[in-house]
Amino acid sequence: MAETKELQVKEKQELSVPGEQTKAGPVFTPSVDIFETEKEMTLLADLPGVKSDKLNIDLRDNVLTLTGEVPPWEGAEEEDLMIEYEIGRYFRQFTLSEVIDQDKIGAQLNDGVLRLTLPKVEKAMPRKISVKAS
């Protein structure tokens, strides 16, 4: 299978200096699936616990940035006895090529799964050329 370059994953960078974060706490990289058709690419990101009002999708300079936050589950008066499901923030970036029509990107969040639809520009879509008999 030929490698596609329409969407490139930015290299993961570990935040080793606390001063780089504006908020304390862990930052997770969401798992992502990407698939395509002739007309569009679709990106699915796993963001369990993120609500739509805590999800930010930013596009600037051909870089698509996903950030989401999961608030603490327990109330202020509750004491933690055991924590296995870590909460925090999600962060992931992608570099878009000129093949993606950035004005028509769509986003939908259902049950903690973000679905981004990335339509291809018309000139990037394959087309069939008819041959006329002479």
N, C-alpha and C positions, 0 to 999 in steps of 0.2 A: 504494500500500500504506500503510495506516495505521501510524503510529509507535506502538510499544508501550512502555509505561512500567513493566512488571513488573520489569525489570532495567535499571539505569542504570549506565553506565560512569563511574567516578570519573575526573576530569581527571588527566592525567599530570602529575606534578610532578618536575622535574629536581632531583636532589640536588646542589646547587652548593657547599654547605659540608661539608667532610670530617667535621666534628664530628657531623653528623646520622647518619652510618653507624657501626655498631659494629664493622664489619669492612672492611678496605681491599679495593678491587677493584671491577670494573665491575658495575653492576646493569642487567639487561635487562628489557624489557617483553615478555612472551610474546604471540605472536599468538593471537587467540581467534576462534572461530566460535560463534555462538549461534543456535539454532533452536528452534521450539516446535511442540507439538501442542495439542489441546484440554486434555490432562491434565497436561502438563509442559513445562518448558523444558530444553534440553540445552546445556551449555557445553563446548566442546572447546578446550583450551589446549595449545599446542605448547611442550613443555619438554624439548628434546633433552638427553640426558646426565643428567637428574635421576632418581635412584632413589627408590623409595617411602619409604625411611628418611630421605631428605634433603628430603622434601616436607612442607610444613605448610599445612593449610587451616584457617583460623580464622574463626569467625563470632561477632561480637558487635555489639550495637547496630545490627542490620540491615546491617552491612558485612561482606562476604565477602572475606577476604584470602588470596591465594595467594602463598606464598614457597617457593622451591626453590633448592638449591645444587648446583653441578657441581664435584666435586673435580678437582684437576689430574690430567692424564693421565700425565704423565711422573713417573718415580721420582726420589727425592732425588739419586741418583748420575748421572742423565741431564742432559745439557746441551741447551737449546733451540737448534735451528738455524734453524727457520722455524716461525712460528705464524700460521696463517690462521683456525683455529677458536678464537675467543676463548671462554674459560670465565669463569664468575662466578656471580652469583645472579640469580634471576628474582623479580619482584615485580609484582603486579597486584591491584587492588581493585575491587569492585562493590558498589553499594548495592541491597539487595533490598527490594521492596515487600511489602505485606501479602498480596499474591496468592500468594506462595511459601510452602509449608508447610515451614518451616525445620527441623522435627523429623524430616523424612523425606528430607533431602538425601543423595544417595549419591555416592561417588567411586570411580573406577577408573583406574589408571595402567597403560597398555600401550604399550611401545615408544616412550616419551617423549611420549605424548599423554595428557593428563588428560581424563577424561570425567566431568563433574559432572551428575547428574540432579537437577533442581529441580522436584519435584512442585508442582502448584498446589493451593491449598486447595479443598475441595469446593465452597464457595459461588462460587468464581471459574470453575468449569468450566461450559461451556454445557450446557444440558439441553433436551430436547424435551418440550414440554407437549402431552399428547394432548387432543384435542377430542372431547367426547361429543355424540352426536346426541340431541336431546330429543324 
